[in-house]
Amino acid sequence: MTNRSEPQETTTRAATDADLGHVVSALLIDMDGTLVDSTAVVERTWRDFAERHGLDVERIIAVSHGRRTIETVAMFAPDGVDVAAEARWIDIEETEDTEDVVEVPGAGALLASLPEGSWALVTSAGRRLAERRMAAAGLGLPSIVITSEDVASGKPSPEGYLVGAHRLGVPADSTLVFEDAEAGVTASLAAGARTVVVGALDAPVTAGLDRVPDLRAVRVDPMPGSALLRVRLGSRRGTGGRSVGRRLVGSDADLGPDAVR
């Protein structure tokens, strides 16, 4: 595998001007809630599970977002329930139900703008479910897709994001992750990736991170003469700011005099 160019290392504070953007080697993007709005399907599925077993559906939905089905089932299934069988059944239900699945605003335009081989999908869904939901939302899959079947531990473990970066041929800490769930943000930060929160997630783990309400204002441009990408969040950037510390190139302000602009 040929590695994409690695960005220059720096220890400076990233600029706070949203127009400067992030400069990274590749993007790692979550699916549900980030590219695809599948809220209605997810709630229907977990409501059925809760009713079958006399459980509190609101607790399940609050915890399930961003996690693999089997891990959520294991957390809530009553004693005696076959966790693997139950998870398989839920996956079948979700795969067959694509009603109300739509793209998150701006997702299609963003993906269409990305150079081939510059991003990977990293999802807690299985491969077939990912294919069905992306198709239902009118979105194409990248050449690299990391699903629940590709990892031993799902989010909040960083494994999926580490595998995605590895398959793209770049260090995880030279990537930018787009995530909407607490488990996913925890995973991306543990992988060492720069992280943008999509949507209204309110959790301590998001402190200091950039935010966008959706993907409509996100712009990605290849940097001439290099394999790097400049990612601008535009006027829709939130007030979260950027993290501080040792990093690979994170914003134009971090670029040294020898960097390609």
Phi, psi and omega in degrees: 000136180268124181285141171288158181303137180269133181288158180295143180275145181211159178240012185276163176287134177292148180293152180265352179286119184298332183292339179291321175078183177255144173243117189220171179273330184195167177247142172239121190235129174290164181258284187295122180088345180251306175259325187237132173266103181243023186306314184298317180294314182300316181293321177299316184295312181288334175294318177299315179300314181297318180293323179297328187244009177066042185250166179276107185295326182295321177296318181295312181298321181298327183267331191288333189298124179089353182257159174291146182305314186297327180286324176291317178301316181298329181287329190242342185297135177297160177304139178095347178281135176284102186299315182297317180294318179297317180296321178298318180296317178297318179299321178296314179302313182293323181294323182282338185260099177248008178296137178075006177279123181223165177284148168292135183310128179092351184296314182299314180295320179297310182297323180295337182273349187277135176297149178303134177079010183261356182211159175228147173271129179235105188230153175276355177282162172284168184299312182297319179296319178299316179299315183294315183290318178297318179295318180298328179273359180077026182248143178270154178271147173282176179290337180243118180231121178254118183243182179300336182280349184263358183228154175277329180231128180276176175305137018275007172297143179281000189306314183300317180289326176294318178295318179300314178297318180299317182289335174280346179081029180227156174293145180300327182280005171253012181252163173241126181257138170251122185218154178237350187247149180301317179298321181289318177297317177301318180295315183293320178294322178295332177282349180089011184275150166295147189222134173245129179272126178258124178098201193255020181307127178241099181208150181305328183295341182272357183303130177083001182264151173294152180226149167223143179288332177200197187254008187296328184262359182283130179234135179234125180231133173295143177271122184305135176082006179212174177263011181278158178241138172259122182247119177251136180267347173072193186289349181274002180301140179279195185254014186289338181078192180234152178288160184240144176143185181295132186205164162280172185314127183240330178214166180303330180293341180274350186285136178280177184295339181267359182286149177283131179242000000 
